[in-house]
Amino acid sequence: MRLPRKPALAVLAVGLLLTACSAPSGPSTDAEGSDPGQATSSPSAPAPSSTAPSSTAPSSAPPSSTPPSAAAPAPTDAVEVAITVRDGRVQGSVQTAKVRAGQTVKVSATLDTADSIHVHGYDKTIELTPNQTGSTTFVADVKGVFDIETHESELLVARLNVS
């Protein structure tokens, strides 16, 4: 079945009418202060840019001797959290690993008893055999502060701070 052309023309006319009705009314000037009697560009054509970048303008940023990536680790740099537990105590202090969202995190742990380590917020678990190192690796894509604990003794062994 073939549709007559008149309905298509009517739809086009209504569209043009709606476009014309949405234009501001009354005398006005454009952003460059032009006379309203001058020709204007059609609504579908992009307006010409009046601010072209100057190749001779001085840079507002001072020159830097170190690249921006040297100041802070890139999100793809891996962060390792190494945990050792002996006689029910974390060796050294309970560390807080600061990580940027998107970085890879490797948590490795060695315990002198059979237990497991759990990374809250990421639902990662490391099953551990006494005196054997186990690990898990994941991308830190959830922001917040997350405890890393043993399951059996619920010992806080580290924290993960993702920003």
C-alpha positions as CSV (number, residue, x, y, z in Angstrom):
1,M,0.0,0.0,0.0
2,R,1.4,3.4,-1.0
3,L,0.8,6.4,1.1
4,P,-0.1,9.7,-0.6
5,R,2.5,12.5,-0.5
6,K,0.3,15.0,1.1
7,P,0.5,13.7,4.7
8,A,4.3,13.7,4.4
9,L,4.3,17.3,3.3
10,A,1.9,18.2,6.1
11,V,4.3,16.7,8.6
12,L,7.1,18.7,7.1
13,A,5.1,21.9,7.2
14,V,4.2,21.4,10.9
15,G,7.8,20.7,11.8
16,L,8.9,24.0,10.1
17,L,6.1,25.9,11.7
18,L,7.1,24.6,15.2
19,T,10.7,25.5,14.5
20,A,9.7,29.0,13.4
21,C,7.4,29.4,16.5
22,S,10.2,28.5,18.9
23,A,12.5,31.3,17.6
24,P,12.6,34.5,19.8
25,S,10.3,37.2,18.7
26,G,10.9,40.9,18.4
27,P,14.0,42.9,17.4
28,S,17.2,41.6,18.9
29,T,20.9,41.3,18.1
30,D,22.9,38.2,17.9
31,A,25.9,37.4,20.2
32,E,28.2,39.5,18.0
33,G,25.8,42.6,18.1
34,S,24.7,42.2,14.4
35,D,21.7,44.1,13.1
36,P,18.6,41.9,13.2
37,G,17.9,42.7,9.6
38,Q,21.0,40.8,8.5
39,A,20.7,37.2,7.2
40,T,21.0,34.5,9.8
41,S,22.2,31.0,9.5
42,S,19.6,28.2,9.3
43,P,18.8,26.3,12.6
44,S,20.5,23.1,11.3
45,A,23.7,24.8,10.3
46,P,26.4,25.4,13.0
47,A,27.0,29.0,13.9
48,P,30.5,30.3,12.8
49,S,32.9,30.6,15.7
50,S,34.0,34.1,16.5
51,T,36.8,33.1,18.9
52,A,39.5,31.3,17.0
53,P,42.4,30.1,19.1
54,S,45.5,32.2,18.7
55,S,48.8,30.5,18.1
56,T,50.7,33.4,19.5
57,A,48.8,33.6,22.9
58,P,51.0,32.8,25.8
59,S,50.2,29.6,27.8
60,S,48.6,30.3,31.2
61,A,50.2,27.2,32.7
62,P,53.8,27.4,33.8
63,P,56.2,24.9,32.2
64,S,56.6,21.7,34.2
65,S,59.8,19.7,34.5
66,T,57.9,16.5,35.4
67,P,55.1,15.0,33.4
68,P,51.7,15.0,35.1
69,S,51.7,11.2,35.4
70,A,54.8,11.3,37.6
71,A,53.0,13.3,40.3
72,A,50.4,10.6,41.0
73,P,50.1,6.9,40.0
74,A,48.1,6.2,37.0
75,P,44.9,4.2,37.6
76,T,46.4,1.2,35.8
77,D,49.4,0.9,38.2
78,A,48.9,-2.1,40.5
79,V,48.9,-1.7,44.2
80,E,50.0,-4.6,46.4
81,V,48.8,-5.2,49.9
82,A,51.0,-7.8,51.7
83,I,49.7,-9.2,55.0
84,T,51.4,-11.5,57.4
85,V,49.7,-12.8,60.6
86,R,51.6,-14.7,63.3
87,D,50.2,-15.9,66.7
88,G,47.0,-14.1,66.0
89,R,48.6,-10.7,65.4
90,V,49.3,-8.7,62.2
91,Q,53.0,-8.4,61.7
92,G,53.8,-4.6,61.6
93,S,50.9,-2.3,61.8
94,V,47.5,-2.6,60.2
95,Q,48.0,-0.8,56.9
96,T,45.6,1.3,54.9
97,A,46.3,1.0,51.2
98,K,45.2,4.2,49.3
99,V,44.0,3.3,45.8
100,R,42.5,5.3,43.0
101,A,39.4,4.0,41.4
102,G,40.4,1.9,38.4
103,Q,43.7,0.6,39.8
104,T,44.4,-3.0,40.1
105,V,44.9,-4.3,43.6
106,K,46.7,-7.5,44.6
107,V,46.1,-8.7,48.2
108,S,48.5,-11.4,49.3
109,A,48.5,-13.0,52.8
110,T,50.5,-15.5,54.8
111,L,49.0,-16.8,58.1
112,D,50.4,-19.3,60.5
113,T,47.0,-21.0,60.9
114,A,44.4,-22.3,58.4
115,D,41.9,-19.4,57.8
116,S,40.7,-17.1,55.0
117,I,41.1,-13.4,54.3
118,H,38.0,-11.5,53.1
119,V,38.0,-8.1,51.3
120,H,34.8,-6.4,52.2
121,G,32.9,-4.5,49.5
122,Y,34.5,-6.6,46.8
123,D,33.5,-10.0,48.1
124,K,37.0,-11.4,47.5
125,T,38.2,-14.3,49.6
126,I,41.6,-15.9,49.9
127,E,41.6,-19.5,51.4
128,L,44.9,-20.0,53.2
129,T,46.9,-23.0,54.3
130,P,49.2,-22.4,57.3
131,N,52.5,-20.7,56.2
132,Q,51.5,-20.7,52.6
133,T,51.0,-17.4,50.7
134,G,47.7,-16.9,48.9
135,S,46.5,-13.9,46.9
136,T,43.7,-12.4,44.9
137,T,43.8,-9.6,42.3
138,F,41.0,-7.3,41.3
139,V,40.2,-3.9,39.9
140,A,39.2,-1.4,42.6
141,D,36.1,0.1,40.9
142,V,34.0,0.8,44.0
143,K,34.9,3.9,46.0
144,G,35.0,3.8,49.8
145,V,36.9,2.4,52.8
146,F,36.9,-1.4,53.0
147,D,38.1,-3.7,55.8
148,I,40.2,-6.7,55.0
149,E,39.7,-9.3,57.8
150,T,40.3,-12.9,58.6
151,H,37.1,-15.0,58.6
152,E,37.6,-17.3,61.6
153,S,39.1,-14.8,64.1
154,E,37.6,-11.7,62.4
155,L,41.0,-10.0,62.8
156,L,41.3,-6.7,61.0
157,V,44.5,-7.1,58.9
158,A,44.3,-4.1,56.5
159,R,42.1,-1.4,55.0
160,L,41.5,-0.5,51.4
161,N,40.8,3.2,50.8
162,V,39.5,3.7,47.2
163,S,39.0,7.3,46.0
